[in-house]
Amino acid sequence: MFYFCSRIFLTKMQNNMIIEQTEDGIPTLYLPRMDEHYHSTKGALAEARHVYIDSALRASGKKEINVLEIGFGTGLNTFLTFLESQEKGLRINYTTFELYPLSPDITEKLNYPALIAPSSESIFALLHQCEWNQKIAISPLFTLYKRHADLTRTSLEGIYDVVYFDAFAPEKQPEMWDEKIFREIFSHLSPGGILSTYCAKGEIRRRLQSVGFTVERLPGPPNGKREILRASKR
């Protein structure tokens, strides 16, 4: 019943989605129902690269990295991580949670490959088309495990080195920012592991600290938010 209700909600939600251009020319999706965007309107690409690639993936300093993404969404973070793995020779095992996957007609209209990496158009399509709840080798260096599940009702598996925490804003999706979610992530993070998020609210910082994270405020992306948070397991 829960899955059936989720499908109904997904259909209604996607029927009302609006594609908008962000200030760096990369499209995002706007949800009138939630009054929320999937990315920063100041620059979708700039935000994704700064918050997740630069501040988390590269900061890990590892050549083999287990990545956990909370919120697959448009697949932008996943796509950028794949490109980074190929360019830098990183072996990445990528797990991502998404309860409401986007339909192919929406992801195709976003046109990310043409704007970011035209030679990888087939890869972006594969990231969205490959099976859910199965580990798929996208390349010799990149394995993708998309979990079609509600993280608030599901336990994590394995140990992660980097976490991209990219849920909708706390005021829009409060259940995803609950302390129990951060506690679950902390218990599945390797020593020295990193969690990065665009959200710099004081309450979120305190919740991360309360479960054991060491938290630092970092400058936000150019022309975007003033600060972001990076939490580590020391």
Secondary structure, 3 states (H helix, E strand, C coil): CHHHHHHHHHHHHHHCCEEEECCCCCEEEEECCCCEECCCCCCHHHHHHHHHHHHHHHHHCCCEEEEEEECCCCCHHHHHHHHHHHHHCCEEEEEEECCCCCCHHHHHHHCHHHHHCHHHHHHHHHHHHCCCCCEEEEECCEEEEEECCCHHHCCCCCCEEEEEECCCCCCCCHHHHCHHHHHHHHHCEEEEEEEEECCCCHHHHHHHHHCCCEEEEEECCCCCCCEEEEEECC
